[in-house]
Amino acid sequence: MSENCRALDHEAAKDEDYVEGDYWSEPVGVDTPVLYFVDLEESIIYMEFVEGKVIKDLILEVNGEWSCEENKVQLAEKIGVAIARMHAVDVIHGDLTTSNLLLRNSNKSLVVIDFGLSYVSSLPEDKAVDLYVLERAFLSTHPNSEDMFTAILKAYEVNYKAAKGVLTKLADGAVREVWSDKFGVTRPHM
């Protein structure tokens, strides 16, 4: 299997709730890898290999292009806008981390990858869990990045008309319980 392909869970491909970015992303303005072909018999997805850098690595670069605060805010805005657009069409990513976000080399577009845990839901709680997962990723992987995460939430709020309900759920702490219930993990309240 080449690096342009990834294995596909055969049952997930048949599931009508299975969400792969290429089916919905272009009409709503979210950049995802292009899906070329799905081979159900062999359980293989043929998709674009994105030439770019992982956001996690860009943020961790000490003296890189994205280490200055102005560029971090621009990056945060790109992330917030992409999440807002996904949530506007009720797509829940399920694994929003800085490892699942890329910056495309050719045009500096933010690319969202790895929709293996994604699903469709209009519930504000599910959208808040998406943001909570990203917040946890920032706290664990990018210490002292609170300002950047705040900028993500601001861009999200500006670009998603139903953001207030989602952000209320995120702030009230109930989302931790939803997250714990979904993944069977007990997390301390913070």
N, C-alpha and C positions, 0 to 999 in steps of 0.2 A: 504494500500500500504506500503510495507516495505521500509527501508532506502536504499535498493539495487535497488530501482525502482524510476523512475520519470515519471510524466505524459507527454504524447506526444501530440502535436497538430496534430490531425488526418490529416488535410489538408497538413501540412508540411511534413508528412511522405510520402504522395503521390507525392509531388513535386520533380521532378527530380533534381532540383538544391539544395535540402536539403543536408547538409553535416553533417554527424555524424562521429566523429573521428575514430571509429573502422574500417571503410571501407577503409581508405587511410593511417592511421597512421603507422602501422607496416612496410610496405614496405619502408617508407621514414625515419624511425627511430624516430618518435615522440611517446612518451608514453602517452596513453589515457586510460580511463577505458575500460575494455573489454565489448563489447556488447554481451549479451547472447541471447536475443530474443526480437522481436518487435511484440506486439499484437495489430494489427491495429483495430480490433473490439472493444477492450477495451481502446484503446489509451494509452498503457503502454509500456515503454521500461524497460526491465530487464537488468541491467548492474552491473558490478563489483562495490563494495564499496571499495574504495581505502583507505587502512590504511596508513595514512600519516599526515603531517602537512601543513597547509595553508601557502604559502609563505608570505603573509601579516603578519601573526602572528610571523613567524620566524624573519622577518626584524624588527618588533617592539619589540622583546625581548631585554631587555637592557643587561642582562648578559648571554644570551644563547650562544649556540655553534656557531651560525651564526652572532653574534654581532661583532666579530673581522673582520678587513678589509680584510684579506686574504680570509676568508671564504665567505664574501660578494662578492668578486670578482669571486670566484668559482661559486657561486650561479648565479651571473649576466651572466657568460659565459654559464651556462646551459640554462638560459632563452633566451639569444641571439641565441644560436644554435637551440633551439626548434622553435623559430619564423622563423629563416632562412629556416629551413627544411619545415615548413608549407608553407611559401611563395614560395619556390622553386617549389611546386606543385600547386601553385595558390590558396591555401586555405586561406581565410581571416577569422580570428576568429570573429571579430566584437565586442568583449567585453574583450579585453586583459587587465586584472587587476591582481594585486597580490592576489586577492581573488579567481581567476580562475586558479591558478597555485598551485600545491601541490608538496611536496617532499615525495616520497614513502618511508615508514619506512624500508622495506626489503632491498632495494638496493640503496637508495638515488637518485633514478631517478626522474627527473622533469616530472610531470604529468600535461598535459593540460586538463582542464575540461570545461564544459558548452559551447557547440557549437550551442546553440539556436539561435544566431544571425549570424552564419557563412554563408559564401557563397563562390562561386568560381569566381575569377577574376584575370586576368593577368595584370591589370592596376597598374602601379607604384603608382598612387594616392590612390588607395584603400589600398595598402600595407602600404603606408605612414600614412593613417588614422589609421590603426591598431597600428602602432608605436606611433602615437600621443595620442591615447586613453591610451596606457600604460604610456606614459610620463605624461599625466594629472593625472593618478592614482598615480604615484610616487610623483608628486608635491603636491597633496592634502592629501595623506595618509602617506607619508614618507618624512617629511621635511629633508633637508640637505642630500638628497640621490642622488645628481647630479652625483657624481663619480660612483655610482653603475649603474645609467642609461647610463652613457657614456660607461661603460664596457659592458653593454648589446648591445649597438650599435656597439661597436668594434667587439664583437663576431659575431653579425649579419653580419657585413660587410665581415669578414673573411670567413664566411660559406655560403654566398649566392652570387653567381657570378653576379647577377643583382642588388646588393644592392646599388650601386652608384646612379642609377636613383631614387630609392626609398628614399634614404637619402637626395638627392637634393630636392625632393618634400617636404620632412619633414622640411628641413631647410628654404625653400623659403616662408613659411607662407601660401601658397595657400591651404594647407591641412586643415587649420582651416575653410576655406570657404566651402570646400567639406563636412567636418564634420558637420558644421552648416546646410548646405543644406539637408543633409541626415536625420538629427535628428530634424530639424526645430527649432534649438536653435541658438540664436545670442550670440556669444562669443566675448569679446573684444580682439583686436589684441594685442599681447604681444611683 
